[in-house]
């Protein structure tokens, strides 16, 4: 009898549990859609463009509501009157890799937003979030036949995807970027389902299949809040159409901490890093190592961050361990060796790093190494200023036919810096001759063929101040003119986030290096040229610096990274490639410091 009673009670409890589960799931599914089953196919009229400040006000409103704080006046009055079918998404992040997303749909923006907020309030992250992002669906287009074996048939950096037009199968543009990081333009349905399961507050009703008969492509109006301030987003990035010196200081601080974290115990760098996958690359380049140390020490001279100096000193130790000794034409010299090769650029960048250490700390411990590396450049320079060896083997000394457009400029700059520390005329003589030779070579080229040589511009700015020559100033102004003419602006292309950039699609390092060169040209124009020329250069630098801020991993990007704390402050390769490499960060730091 007791067994029968127990079995009966167990059956009753099991039945109630199953019913409760169905009710719970059904309620959550209802929360992801309006009672009428509103999805992307029901979006009739596009959401009107928001006025300046409205997107920021709405994300601040959402953050205040979630914190239980009063939010008077934050919801724009004109948007409260909206009664058209609307969809929105609210994403929360804790800054450590945790992220939750809730969607809302309703008749009018206010109703959709309220539903998303109610959904989020059930999740524990709503009590401890650090960052919040709001995506308002501006409009959607229903299309037929989606095959995940093929690349997505739209620009996923700008558009989201809703499989079958369903709200609980919707992926934001940034989420599509995460999913495509491993498959080069393709999305794995399995990974998409896993992402939805991990991040969505409401349970997903059905999984995404490999093929769908219909799908929606949607555009969003987005904004982000870090808990202190709020800003609009375009392509997931802060637009940075205007910025202040304080903004630059914050960017540099983040970048410096990123590089300091990237130095390993042996002094080498995490050379390449994918923030979306939290994956480190295995490649290495000692020239970029040296250039990065140089930028770190430049930054240390500005902000005096002891953590940055300790990391730079560790990286300098690694660099010094790659230096060998030898003789060239009977002269004792030193040179940087990597994988059995000695390069003019390697010696030059190592000299710049060592010279910058002395400039930043007044510590002359590396003076012998710096001068020994410089002696190799003197020993391999012809009387006319040409640097005769750009690359040679070690230890056999076999000279390669390889010629770099940029190594001579690096050498000119490095030799000028050695002169600045030692005052010995031989260094200035070599820098002067090298600069004159390079300008003579480049004078034979048409503007369209002229390399945008930022290193030579650095060198010209140094040498002209010690030994002024008309051809130095004229050459620098020619470089500046050509670089400015090649810059994309809002006047010659339609993408708002391409303002101030170089190449299509725009990339961080080419933009940063050109800003470095223009900074040197600006200094020459300001001190020795014309006000008009200086003003024109300054405007190009302003535009380019805005792009560098956009391409940096700020909190709005870090919230989609696997390891936000490790990723924050890095500079990505481009708007559509998330990879961070140390030289992207190096050049961006140098460009911003000297602006």
PLY file of the C-alpha trace (Angstrom):
ply
format ascii 1.0
element vertex 595
property float x
property float y
property float z
element edge 594
property int vertex1
property int vertex2
end_header
0.00 0.00 0.00
2.81 2.38 0.92
4.56 1.55 -2.36
1.37 2.25 -4.33
0.90 5.55 -2.52
4.50 6.52 -3.15
4.21 5.64 -6.84
0.96 7.59 -7.13
2.44 10.65 -5.42
5.54 10.43 -7.60
3.34 10.33 -10.72
1.39 13.39 -9.53
4.59 15.34 -8.78
6.10 14.36 -12.13
2.94 15.45 -13.96
2.87 18.80 -12.16
6.57 19.33 -12.92
6.07 18.63 -16.62
3.09 20.98 -16.79
5.04 23.66 -14.93
7.97 23.24 -17.30
5.72 23.63 -20.34
4.11 26.69 -18.82
7.53 28.13 -17.98
8.91 27.53 -21.46
5.75 28.78 -23.08
5.82 31.94 -21.00
9.44 32.57 -21.93
8.68 31.99 -25.60
5.81 34.41 -25.34
8.24 36.87 -23.80
10.47 36.59 -26.90
7.53 37.52 -29.12
4.35 39.48 -28.71
1.14 37.55 -28.14
0.40 38.02 -31.82
3.64 36.27 -32.78
5.36 39.40 -34.02
8.52 38.61 -35.98
10.69 40.32 -38.56
8.16 39.72 -41.35
5.69 41.95 -39.49
7.97 45.00 -39.43
6.21 47.34 -41.82
7.54 50.86 -41.41
11.25 51.43 -40.76
12.16 53.01 -37.46
12.74 56.72 -38.14
16.29 58.01 -37.85
17.02 59.07 -34.30
18.05 62.60 -33.48
21.46 63.33 -32.01
21.65 62.02 -28.47
18.48 59.91 -28.59
20.23 56.54 -28.94
22.47 57.40 -26.01
19.43 58.46 -23.98
17.68 55.16 -24.69
20.61 52.98 -23.64
21.00 55.09 -20.50
17.28 54.61 -19.87
17.69 50.84 -20.18
20.69 50.82 -17.83
18.83 52.89 -15.23
15.78 50.64 -15.38
17.89 47.53 -14.87
19.63 49.10 -11.87
16.29 50.14 -10.39
17.23 53.79 -10.68
14.87 56.61 -11.71
15.07 57.46 -15.40
13.00 60.63 -15.83
13.29 62.33 -19.20
15.62 59.70 -20.68
13.04 58.14 -23.00
12.54 60.69 -25.83
8.98 61.99 -25.75
8.43 61.73 -29.50
9.37 58.04 -29.48
6.84 57.26 -26.74
4.11 57.97 -29.31
5.41 55.27 -31.67
2.86 52.43 -32.18
4.38 50.59 -35.16
5.64 46.99 -34.72
9.17 47.22 -33.30
11.95 44.84 -32.26
14.94 45.54 -30.05
17.80 43.71 -28.30
19.51 44.55 -25.03
22.92 42.99 -24.33
24.60 42.95 -20.92
28.24 42.10 -20.18
30.26 41.78 -16.99
33.59 42.72 -18.63
35.01 39.26 -17.90
33.45 37.24 -20.72
29.90 36.86 -19.43
27.20 38.18 -21.76
23.42 37.90 -21.89
20.97 39.10 -24.54
17.24 39.67 -24.37
14.97 40.62 -27.23
11.72 42.50 -27.10
8.93 43.00 -29.62
5.82 45.10 -29.40
3.56 47.76 -30.81
5.84 50.73 -30.47
9.40 51.15 -29.33
8.42 51.64 -25.70
6.57 48.31 -25.54
9.41 46.43 -27.24
11.98 47.92 -24.90
9.88 47.17 -21.82
9.57 43.54 -22.85
13.33 43.16 -23.34
13.93 44.74 -19.93
11.46 42.40 -18.23
13.23 39.44 -19.81
16.65 40.61 -18.64
15.58 41.31 -15.08
15.18 37.55 -14.55
18.87 36.92 -15.26
21.54 37.14 -12.50
23.74 39.26 -14.79
21.19 42.09 -14.49
22.43 42.54 -10.90
26.14 42.80 -11.75
26.54 43.96 -15.34
29.28 46.41 -16.29
28.35 47.26 -19.87
25.03 47.49 -21.70
24.34 47.70 -25.42
21.04 48.52 -27.10
20.16 47.49 -30.66
16.97 48.89 -32.18
15.89 47.18 -35.38
15.54 49.95 -37.94
14.13 47.74 -40.68
14.23 44.23 -42.11
13.97 42.52 -45.48
12.67 38.97 -45.88
14.64 36.83 -48.34
14.48 33.23 -49.53
16.82 30.22 -49.37
19.69 30.52 -46.93
22.50 27.95 -47.14
25.05 28.00 -44.33
27.49 26.04 -46.50
27.93 29.28 -48.45
29.22 32.68 -47.28
26.47 34.96 -46.04
24.93 36.91 -48.95
25.16 40.31 -47.22
27.60 42.50 -45.29
27.43 40.93 -41.84
29.40 43.78 -40.27
26.38 46.01 -40.90
23.39 43.64 -40.95
21.99 41.05 -38.58
20.37 37.74 -39.52
17.08 36.21 -38.36
16.67 32.63 -39.62
13.06 31.97 -40.69
12.40 35.57 -39.72
12.08 34.44 -36.10
13.11 36.54 -33.16
14.60 33.66 -31.18
16.82 32.74 -34.16
18.16 36.27 -34.61
21.89 37.04 -34.53
23.32 40.54 -34.21
26.07 41.71 -36.63
28.75 41.45 -33.93
27.65 37.90 -33.16
27.93 36.99 -36.83
31.50 38.31 -36.77
32.28 36.04 -33.83
30.77 33.04 -35.62
32.63 33.78 -38.86
36.00 34.17 -37.14
36.71 30.44 -37.38
35.20 29.74 -40.81
36.33 32.75 -42.85
33.02 34.22 -43.86
30.83 31.20 -43.15
28.59 30.53 -40.16
28.35 27.12 -38.51
24.73 26.36 -37.50
26.06 24.30 -34.60
28.12 27.22 -33.32
25.19 29.59 -33.88
22.90 27.38 -31.81
25.52 27.12 -29.07
25.90 30.90 -29.00
22.15 31.43 -28.74
21.86 28.83 -26.00
24.69 30.42 -24.03
23.69 34.08 -24.35
19.89 34.28 -24.70
17.85 34.82 -21.57
14.76 33.12 -23.00
15.10 29.48 -24.13
15.30 29.07 -27.91
12.21 27.30 -29.30
13.88 25.59 -32.27
17.41 25.19 -33.54
18.90 26.75 -36.65
19.27 24.21 -39.46
21.86 24.13 -42.25
19.32 25.45 -44.74
16.35 27.75 -44.33
13.60 28.54 -46.82
13.41 32.13 -45.59
15.44 34.56 -43.53
15.45 38.21 -42.55
18.33 40.61 -42.95
17.99 43.52 -40.54
19.73 46.81 -39.80
20.04 48.24 -36.32
20.51 51.59 -34.62
22.87 50.87 -31.74
24.23 52.53 -28.62
26.45 51.50 -25.72
26.95 52.52 -22.09
29.92 51.74 -19.85
28.03 52.85 -16.76
29.57 56.31 -16.82
28.71 57.65 -20.26
26.93 56.48 -23.41
27.69 56.73 -27.11
26.22 55.65 -30.46
27.71 52.82 -32.49
28.26 52.21 -36.17
29.42 48.79 -37.33
29.76 47.96 -33.63
32.34 50.70 -33.09
32.22 54.13 -31.50
32.22 56.65 -34.38
34.72 59.08 -32.82
33.77 61.92 -35.15
35.04 64.24 -32.43
37.46 63.53 -29.61
39.45 65.33 -26.92
42.97 65.13 -25.54
41.49 63.18 -22.62
40.11 60.60 -25.07
43.58 60.21 -26.61
45.12 59.78 -23.16
42.62 57.03 -22.32
43.30 55.29 -25.63
47.06 55.42 -25.04
46.68 54.12 -21.49
44.66 51.14 -22.73
47.18 50.49 -25.52
50.13 50.65 -23.13
48.51 48.20 -20.74
47.69 45.88 -23.64
51.36 45.76 -24.67
52.55 45.38 -21.07
50.25 42.37 -20.68
51.56 40.97 -23.96
55.17 40.61 -22.78
55.96 37.00 -21.86
58.31 35.87 -19.08
61.24 35.57 -21.51
60.68 39.11 -22.82
59.12 38.12 -26.13
55.67 39.41 -27.06
52.42 37.68 -27.76
53.05 38.71 -31.35
49.57 38.10 -32.77
46.24 37.62 -31.02
42.67 36.97 -32.13
40.42 38.56 -29.48
37.23 36.93 -30.72
38.70 33.44 -30.27
41.22 34.21 -27.48
43.86 32.60 -29.68
47.57 33.49 -29.88
49.54 33.19 -33.11
52.94 31.49 -33.37
54.69 33.82 -35.84
57.40 36.27 -34.81
59.33 39.23 -36.21
62.20 40.81 -34.31
61.91 44.08 -36.26
58.37 44.55 -35.02
59.51 43.52 -31.55
62.07 46.34 -31.57
59.60 48.85 -33.00
57.06 47.94 -30.34
59.58 48.45 -27.54
60.36 51.86 -29.05
56.67 52.82 -28.94
56.30 51.56 -25.36
59.19 53.75 -24.27
57.79 56.71 -26.18
54.58 56.23 -24.22
56.47 55.82 -20.96
58.11 59.21 -21.52
54.60 60.64 -21.62
52.71 58.79 -18.87
55.48 57.44 -16.58
53.62 54.18 -16.00
56.05 51.94 -14.02
54.28 48.77 -15.20
54.90 49.82 -18.80
58.59 50.48 -18.11
59.07 47.09 -16.44
57.52 45.35 -19.41
59.61 47.38 -21.88
62.80 46.54 -19.98
61.96 42.85 -20.10
61.34 43.12 -23.86
64.62 45.03 -24.27
66.41 42.16 -22.56
64.99 39.75 -25.14
66.11 42.08 -27.95
69.65 42.37 -26.60
69.92 38.58 -26.49
69.43 38.54 -30.27
72.47 40.81 -30.83
75.70 39.27 -32.15
79.19 40.73 -32.63
81.38 40.71 -35.72
83.48 42.82 -38.04
82.73 44.61 -41.31
85.68 45.96 -43.32
87.83 45.65 -40.21
85.38 47.57 -38.03
83.93 45.99 -34.86
80.16 46.00 -35.15
77.01 44.52 -33.64
73.90 43.32 -35.40
70.50 41.80 -34.66
70.11 38.22 -35.89
66.82 36.44 -36.46
66.56 33.04 -38.15
70.04 33.36 -39.62
69.48 36.82 -41.12
70.76 40.33 -40.41
68.65 43.23 -41.67
69.31 46.95 -41.93
65.82 47.54 -40.53
66.49 45.25 -37.58
69.58 47.18 -36.56
67.87 50.53 -37.10
64.78 49.70 -35.04
66.90 48.17 -32.29
68.93 51.40 -32.16
65.71 53.42 -31.92
64.49 51.26 -29.02
67.80 51.54 -27.14
68.07 55.27 -27.80
64.51 55.80 -26.59
65.31 53.91 -23.40
68.16 56.31 -22.70
66.00 59.31 -23.60
63.21 58.10 -21.31
65.29 57.05 -18.30
68.68 58.83 -18.68
70.16 55.35 -18.14
73.15 54.76 -20.45
73.48 51.03 -19.79
72.78 50.18 -23.44
75.04 52.84 -24.98
77.65 50.26 -26.09
75.05 48.08 -27.80
73.40 51.09 -29.42
76.66 52.39 -30.87
77.77 48.92 -31.98
74.53 48.45 -33.92
74.99 51.92 -35.39
78.55 51.07 -36.46
77.19 48.25 -38.64
75.07 50.84 -40.49
78.06 53.14 -40.93
80.22 50.26 -42.17
77.66 49.24 -44.79
76.92 52.77 -46.06
78.46 53.99 -49.32
80.07 57.47 -49.60
77.01 58.76 -51.49
74.74 57.82 -48.56
73.33 54.60 -49.99
72.92 51.73 -47.55
74.50 48.88 -49.47
73.22 45.92 -47.43
69.56 45.52 -46.59
69.77 41.83 -45.70
72.56 39.31 -45.33
73.03 35.82 -43.96
74.52 34.90 -40.61
77.07 33.56 -39.98
78.13 33.22 -43.64
77.70 36.96 -44.36
76.17 36.33 -47.79
74.52 39.53 -49.02
70.97 39.23 -50.34
69.66 41.16 -53.33
66.61 42.11 -51.25
65.94 45.84 -51.06
63.41 47.46 -48.73
61.82 50.82 -49.47
61.61 51.57 -45.75
64.85 50.30 -44.17
66.91 53.34 -45.31
64.41 55.74 -43.70
64.57 53.74 -40.48
68.36 53.95 -40.60
68.37 57.72 -41.18
66.08 58.22 -38.20
68.11 55.89 -35.99
71.44 57.52 -36.85
69.99 60.96 -36.14
68.82 59.75 -32.72
72.29 58.40 -31.90
73.71 61.81 -32.79
71.17 63.44 -30.48
72.50 61.39 -27.56
76.24 61.35 -28.31
76.83 64.59 -30.20
79.39 62.80 -32.41
79.40 64.28 -35.89
79.85 60.96 -37.72
76.29 59.96 -36.86
74.81 63.19 -38.21
76.99 62.98 -41.33
75.66 59.49 -42.04
72.04 60.48 -41.40
72.41 63.56 -43.61
73.96 61.58 -46.47
71.35 58.83 -46.18
68.48 61.32 -46.28
69.90 63.12 -49.32
70.42 59.85 -51.18
66.88 58.65 -50.50
65.34 61.93 -51.61
67.39 61.78 -54.81
66.06 58.27 -55.52
62.47 59.27 -54.78
62.74 62.43 -56.89
62.81 60.20 -59.99
59.42 58.69 -59.12
56.01 60.01 -60.05
53.77 60.92 -57.14
51.65 57.83 -57.73
54.74 55.62 -57.26
56.14 57.43 -54.23
56.24 55.23 -51.09
54.44 56.78 -48.13
57.69 56.58 -46.16
56.90 57.60 -42.59
60.32 56.50 -41.36
62.10 58.87 -43.72
59.75 61.66 -42.60
60.78 60.96 -39.01
64.40 61.19 -40.14
63.91 64.38 -42.14
62.32 66.07 -39.14
65.35 65.14 -37.04
68.12 65.91 -39.54
66.65 69.18 -40.85
66.72 70.62 -37.34
70.44 69.85 -37.01
71.54 70.48 -40.60
68.79 72.30 -42.53
68.62 71.88 -46.28
65.91 73.14 -48.66
65.53 69.67 -50.19
64.68 68.21 -46.78
61.74 70.56 -46.25
60.62 70.29 -49.88
60.85 66.50 -49.77
58.84 66.30 -46.56
56.11 68.54 -47.96
55.93 66.41 -51.10
55.49 63.26 -49.02
52.78 64.99 -46.99
50.92 66.14 -50.10
50.96 62.66 -51.64
49.85 61.00 -48.39
46.98 63.45 -47.94
45.83 62.99 -51.54
45.58 59.23 -50.99
43.47 59.56 -47.85
39.83 58.49 -47.97
37.45 61.10 -46.60
33.71 61.59 -46.42
34.04 63.65 -49.59
35.31 60.76 -51.74
33.59 57.65 -50.30
30.24 56.86 -48.70
31.08 54.75 -45.64
31.04 57.07 -42.60
33.62 55.00 -40.70
36.09 55.12 -43.60
36.85 58.78 -43.01
40.60 59.38 -42.69
41.73 55.92 -43.79
43.93 54.17 -46.35
43.18 51.13 -48.52
39.88 49.40 -49.18
38.82 48.02 -46.82
40.73 50.35 -44.51
43.48 48.94 -42.30
44.96 50.13 -39.04
48.72 49.91 -39.66
48.73 51.73 -43.04
46.65 54.51 -41.51
48.74 54.74 -38.35
52.09 54.82 -40.17
50.90 57.60 -42.45
49.75 59.58 -39.43
53.23 59.13 -37.96
54.73 60.53 -41.12
52.26 63.42 -41.26
53.04 64.28 -37.64
56.69 64.79 -38.59
55.71 66.74 -41.70
53.40 68.90 -39.60
56.24 69.72 -37.18
58.40 70.82 -40.12
55.59 72.83 -41.73
54.77 74.49 -38.42
58.37 75.46 -37.64
59.83 76.04 -41.11
56.98 76.06 -43.65
53.63 77.78 -44.10
50.59 78.04 -41.84
48.37 76.83 -44.69
50.47 73.73 -45.21
50.55 72.97 -41.50
46.77 73.41 -41.23
46.13 71.04 -44.13
48.36 68.37 -42.59
46.76 68.82 -39.19
43.28 68.18 -40.61
44.43 64.95 -42.26
45.93 63.82 -38.94
42.67 64.62 -37.15
40.73 62.41 -39.54
43.22 59.55 -39.39
43.38 59.63 -35.60
39.59 59.29 -35.46
39.89 56.05 -37.42
42.57 54.71 -35.07
40.22 55.30 -32.14
37.47 53.44 -34.02
39.68 50.44 -34.73
40.84 50.06 -31.11
39.23 47.42 -28.91
37.16 49.52 -26.53
34.51 48.10 -24.17
31.86 48.04 -26.92
34.06 45.61 -28.88
35.54 43.81 -25.87
32.08 42.65 -24.75
32.08 40.26 -27.74
35.62 38.98 -27.08
36.25 35.69 -25.28
38.65 37.41 -22.90
37.64 41.09 -22.66
40.28 41.98 -20.07
43.07 40.64 -22.28
41.67 42.22 -25.46
40.95 45.75 -24.23
43.25 48.35 -25.76
44.53 46.38 -28.74
44.23 47.69 -32.30
42.59 45.40 -34.84
43.88 44.81 -38.36
40.83 46.35 -40.04
37.11 46.92 -39.69
36.42 43.37 -40.86
39.45 41.55 -39.40
39.75 41.30 -35.64
43.38 40.12 -35.41
45.63 42.25 -33.20
49.37 42.33 -33.92
51.96 44.18 -31.89
52.93 46.50 -34.75
49.30 47.60 -35.18
49.46 48.76 -31.56
53.00 50.14 -31.92
52.21 52.41 -34.85
48.90 53.57 -33.38
50.64 54.58 -30.15
53.37 56.47 -32.01
50.79 58.19 -34.22
48.73 59.39 -31.26
51.63 60.46 -29.05
53.11 62.73 -31.70
49.88 64.18 -33.10
0 1
1 2
2 3
3 4
4 5
5 6
6 7
7 8
8 9
9 10
10 11
11 12
12 13
13 14
14 15
15 16
16 17
17 18
18 19
19 20
20 21
21 22
22 23
23 24
24 25
25 26
26 27
27 28
28 29
29 30
30 31
31 32
32 33
33 34
34 35
35 36
36 37
37 38
38 39
39 40
40 41
41 42
42 43
43 44
44 45
45 46
46 47
47 48
48 49
49 50
50 51
51 52
52 53
53 54
54 55
55 56
56 57
57 58
58 59
59 60
60 61
61 62
62 63
63 64
64 65
65 66
66 67
67 68
68 69
69 70
70 71
71 72
72 73
73 74
74 75
75 76
76 77
77 78
78 79
79 80
80 81
81 82
82 83
83 84
84 85
85 86
86 87
87 88
88 89
89 90
90 91
91 92
92 93
93 94
94 95
95 96
96 97
97 98
98 99
99 100
100 101
101 102
102 103
103 104
104 105
105 106
106 107
107 108
108 109
109 110
110 111
111 112
112 113
113 114
114 115
115 116
116 117
117 118
118 119
119 120
120 121
121 122
122 123
123 124
124 125
125 126
126 127
127 128
128 129
129 130
130 131
131 132
132 133
133 134
134 135
135 136
136 137
137 138
138 139
139 140
140 141
141 142
142 143
143 144
144 145
145 146
146 147
147 148
148 149
149 150
150 151
151 152
152 153
153 154
154 155
155 156
156 157
157 158
158 159
159 160
160 161
161 162
162 163
163 164
164 165
165 166
166 167
167 168
168 169
169 170
170 171
171 172
172 173
173 174
174 175
175 176
176 177
177 178
178 179
179 180
180 181
181 182
182 183
183 184
184 185
185 186
186 187
187 188
188 189
189 190
190 191
191 192
192 193
193 194
194 195
195 196
196 197
197 198
198 199
199 200
200 201
201 202
202 203
203 204
204 205
205 206
206 207
207 208
208 209
209 210
210 211
211 212
212 213
213 214
214 215
215 216
216 217
217 218
218 219
219 220
220 221
221 222
222 223
223 224
224 225
225 226
226 227
227 228
228 229
229 230
230 231
231 232
232 233
233 234
234 235
235 236
236 237
237 238
238 239
239 240
240 241
241 242
242 243
243 244
244 245
245 246
246 247
247 248
248 249
249 250
250 251
251 252
252 253
253 254
254 255
255 256
256 257
257 258
258 259
259 260
260 261
261 262
262 263
263 264
264 265
265 266
266 267
267 268
268 269
269 270
270 271
271 272
272 273
273 274
274 275
275 276
276 277
277 278
278 279
279 280
280 281
281 282
282 283
283 284
284 285
285 286
286 287
287 288
288 289
289 290
290 291
291 292
292 293
293 294
294 295
295 296
296 297
297 298
298 299
299 300
300 301
301 302
302 303
303 304
304 305
305 306
306 307
307 308
308 309
309 310
310 311
311 312
312 313
313 314
314 315
315 316
316 317
317 318
318 319
319 320
320 321
321 322
322 323
323 324
324 325
325 326
326 327
327 328
328 329
329 330
330 331
331 332
332 333
333 334
334 335
335 336
336 337
337 338
338 339
339 340
340 341
341 342
342 343
343 344
344 345
345 346
346 347
347 348
348 349
349 350
350 351
351 352
352 353
353 354
354 355
355 356
356 357
357 358
358 359
359 360
360 361
361 362
362 363
363 364
364 365
365 366
366 367
367 368
368 369
369 370
370 371
371 372
372 373
373 374
374 375
375 376
376 377
377 378
378 379
379 380
380 381
381 382
382 383
383 384
384 385
385 386
386 387
387 388
388 389
389 390
390 391
391 392
392 393
393 394
394 395
395 396
396 397
397 398
398 399
399 400
400 401
401 402
402 403
403 404
404 405
405 406
406 407
407 408
408 409
409 410
410 411
411 412
412 413
413 414
414 415
415 416
416 417
417 418
418 419
419 420
420 421
421 422
422 423
423 424
424 425
425 426
426 427
427 428
428 429
429 430
430 431
431 432
432 433
433 434
434 435
435 436
436 437
437 438
438 439
439 440
440 441
441 442
442 443
443 444
444 445
445 446
446 447
447 448
448 449
449 450
450 451
451 452
452 453
453 454
454 455
455 456
456 457
457 458
458 459
459 460
460 461
461 462
462 463
463 464
464 465
465 466
466 467
467 468
468 469
469 470
470 471
471 472
472 473
473 474
474 475
475 476
476 477
477 478
478 479
479 480
480 481
481 482
482 483
483 484
484 485
485 486
486 487
487 488
488 489
489 490
490 491
491 492
492 493
493 494
494 495
495 496
496 497
497 498
498 499
499 500
500 501
501 502
502 503
503 504
504 505
505 506
506 507
507 508
508 509
509 510
510 511
511 512
512 513
513 514
514 515
515 516
516 517
517 518
518 519
519 520
520 521
521 522
522 523
523 524
524 525
525 526
526 527
527 528
528 529
529 530
530 531
531 532
532 533
533 534
534 535
535 536
536 537
537 538
538 539
539 540
540 541
541 542
542 543
543 544
544 545
545 546
546 547
547 548
548 549
549 550
550 551
551 552
552 553
553 554
554 555
555 556
556 557
557 558
558 559
559 560
560 561
561 562
562 563
563 564
564 565
565 566
566 567
567 568
568 569
569 570
570 571
571 572
572 573
573 574
574 575
575 576
576 577
577 578
578 579
579 580
580 581
581 582
582 583
583 584
584 585
585 586
586 587
587 588
588 589
589 590
590 591
591 592
592 593
593 594
